[in-house]
Amino acid sequence: MKAYVFPGQGAQYVGMGKDVYDNNPMAKELFEKANEILGFRITDLMFEGTDEDLKQTKVTQPAIFLHSVILSKTLGNEFQPEMVAGHSLGEFSALVAAGALSFEDGLRLVYQRAMAMQKACEIKPSTMAAIVGLEDSVVEEVCNAIDDVVVAANYNCPGQLVISGTFEGIDKACDLLKEKGAKRALKLPVGGAFHSPLMEPARAELAEAIENTRFDIPVCPVYQNVDAKPQTDPANIKANLVSQLTAPVRWTQTVQNMLADGANHFTEIGPGKVLQGLIKKVDRSAQTDGVSQLQ
């Protein structure tokens, strides 16, 4: 079975999407529509901005969403997903690609999400760190024992878990996890503690926007981050999207469930190759490829 997966924050790069804009009239129209909806020319920042421009959450999230979704639309009849999933922000790309959300509504929600997350980061300075080389249970145990906000945030693949929390909590956790034998405990260059209780203000803000947005039944199951299970019911999809901001991304479990349900070919649509690498670490025999430029 053919599965399509969509990347999240961190995959951005200067120049992303320019070949699509320049060579596909339908894509150019969608990019221009996005500029109108957002109220600024995000295409200028994507094509000719700086790394610093693209690192701003309010730019990064819609930029990656646009690159992924517009690329999927340029595939035309070739795009026949039997299941889809997206990593964090990528879940919105997956939902639009699978027809659960319109392009316009998806972009508006992504932008609202980005702005709400930016605000939450400013309320309480916080960060994330990648932990490599330990069992998930060991990382969870250490996080639970710390008297501060620090939680498991992204279950990326066996032996790689990202934790999220206050600066103090993350520092304590990194020291303890190195003592436990972690190969790496590396703080990430992110704006805040995504997928942790510190995103509660953003969750509350986004909940209203999601509730007021129309969701349709997708053309195929969408495996969501919160429970790693296939969803087609719009009410469940909405509830999981709201929970996603403060809950961990269960990517390892998502890939395992997709494989168990018959996925044998994963195509990553959007910038970078991160998800292809993570899928291979879950199952070396899985067939992976990517679409990051106009075909």
Buried (B, 14 or more C-beta within 10 A) or exposed (E): BBBBBBBBBBBBBBEBBBBBBEEBEEBBEBBEBBBEBBEEBBBEBBBEBEEEBBBBBBBBBBBBBBBBBBBBBBBEEEBEBBBBBBBBBBBBBBBBBBBBBBBBBBBBBBBBBBBBBBBBBEEBEBBBBBBBBBEBEBBBEBBEEBEBBBBBBBBBBBBBBBBBBBBBBBBBBBEBBBEBEBEBBEBBEBBBBBBBBBBBBBBBBBBEBBEEBEBEEBBBBBBBBBBBBBBBEBEBBBBBBBBBBBBBBBBBBBBBBBBEBEBEEBBBBBBBBBBBBBBBBBBEEBBBEBBBBBE
